[in-house]
């Protein structure tokens, strides 16, 4: 089964990865994990000062920062892994990636770097829930 793991480098991402590793009996083995991160887009006003190549490089660098620790953790645990990123609104991009990749499950932290949105369930997790029909496991 393909399992989508949206990550942002926050403590909730670390908790989610640790939970999956500690509870491998929950999911079983032999899965393909899709690490995915979303880099917020620069405002159009700010972006007009940069050429496309510079912007793409910036988004790639920011994605690499968010993916690095999760990738190392996953590789250390021997997970079959693919990494990808997008730029834009996190919930929308995660839902679009899920639609394109057709994972059997999405596992994500309840909050991330932008945890100010909602005290019970982060706005990104809420947004993904609202946009996806894929089963989700939320880790607090």
WOHUBEL-V33581 format. One line per field, one symbol per residue. phi: phi as a letter, one per 30 degrees, with the letter a starting at -180 (. if undefined). burial: + if it has 9 or more other C-alpha atoms within 8 Angstrom, else -. A space follows every 50 residues. Layout:
phi: ???
burial: ???
This chain:
phi: .dbdbdbbidddddddddddddbdddciciccccdbbbcddddddddddb dedddedddddddedddeddddedddciddbbcabbckdedddddddddd dhddaccbddbbdcdddadcbeddedddedcccdebcccc
burial: -+++++++++-++++++-+----+------+++++++++-------+--- ----+---++-++-+++-+++-+++---+++-+-+++++++++++--+-- --++++++++++--+-----+++++++++-++-+-+-++-
